[in-house]
Amino acid sequence: MAPANERLLSTCVSGQQLALLKKLDYPCSQEVLASATPVLDEGFEITGTRYDFETLAGFVAGDANHGRAGRRQDLLYEIAEALESVL
């Protein structure tokens, strides 16, 4: 559990990436997904603690590494990269 006063991190994801995250419904993603706010021409900004992003990135990267090649796998890699870039 992260401390209540921990600084929030943020990154942008596309509408397709956000839709995929919502569909996959990882156990650690509820707060991050609830934070999604539209950003003009960039998709959606998501925010969370370092712990939130590390945990979500782990789930996303695991699915990307074990999935079949295709658009879904590409989206998962892009999401993982976006999350890891702010850590």
DOBA-243820 format. One record per residue (C-alpha): residue in three letters; y, x, z. Coordinates in steps of 0.1 Angstrom, whole numbers, padded with zeros to 4 digits, always signed. Layout:
<rs>
ALAYXZ
...
</rs>
This chain:
<rs>
MET+0000+0000+0000
ALA+0034+0014-0010
PRO+0063+0016+0015
ALA+0087-0013+0013
ASN+0117+0010+0006
GLU+0101+0029-0022
ARG+0123+0034-0053
LEU+0114+0011-0082
LEU+0105+0026-0116
SER+0110+0008-0149
THR+0099+0011-0185
CYS+0100-0010-0216
VAL+0070-0026-0234
SER+0069-0047-0265
GLY+0062-0084-0266
GLN+0027-0077-0279
GLN+0020-0052-0251
LEU+0032-0076-0224
ALA+0011-0104-0239
LEU-0020-0081-0238
LEU-0013-0071-0201
LYS-0010-0107-0192
LYS-0043-0115-0210
LEU-0062-0087-0193
ASP-0048-0097-0158
TYR-0056-0065-0139
PRO-0057-0070-0101
CYS-0027-0047-0097
SER-0005-0061-0124
GLN+0009-0094-0109
GLU+0041-0080-0095
VAL+0048-0057-0125
LEU+0042-0086-0149
ALA+0064-0109-0128
SER+0092-0084-0131
ALA+0093-0086-0169
THR+0128-0092-0182
PRO+0138-0093-0219
VAL+0158-0063-0232
LEU+0177-0067-0264
ASP+0158-0050-0293
GLU+0135-0032-0270
GLY+0110-0058-0258
PHE+0107-0063-0220
GLU+0115-0041-0191
ILE+0089-0040-0164
THR+0095-0026-0129
GLY+0072-0015-0101
THR+0066+0012-0075
ARG+0050+0046-0083
TYR+0018+0032-0069
ASP+0020+0001-0091
PHE+0025+0021-0122
GLU-0001+0047-0114
THR-0027+0020-0106
LEU-0019+0000-0137
ALA-0018+0031-0159
GLY-0053+0039-0147
PHE-0067+0005-0156
VAL-0050+0005-0190
ALA-0061+0041-0199
GLY-0096+0034-0188
ASP-0098+0003-0211
ALA-0082+0023-0239
ASN-0107+0051-0236
HIS-0137+0028-0235
GLY-0126+0003-0261
ARG-0133+0001-0298
ALA-0108+0016-0322
GLY-0083-0009-0334
ARG-0049-0025-0327
ARG-0059-0035-0291
GLN-0068+0001-0283
ASP-0035+0014-0298
LEU-0016-0011-0277
LEU-0034+0000-0246
TYR-0027+0037-0253
GLU+0010+0028-0259
ILE+0012+0010-0226
ALA-0005+0038-0207
GLU+0019+0063-0222
ALA+0050+0042-0213
LEU+0038+0039-0177
GLU+0029+0075-0174
SER+0062+0087-0189
VAL+0081+0075-0159
LEU+0058+0089-0133
</rs>
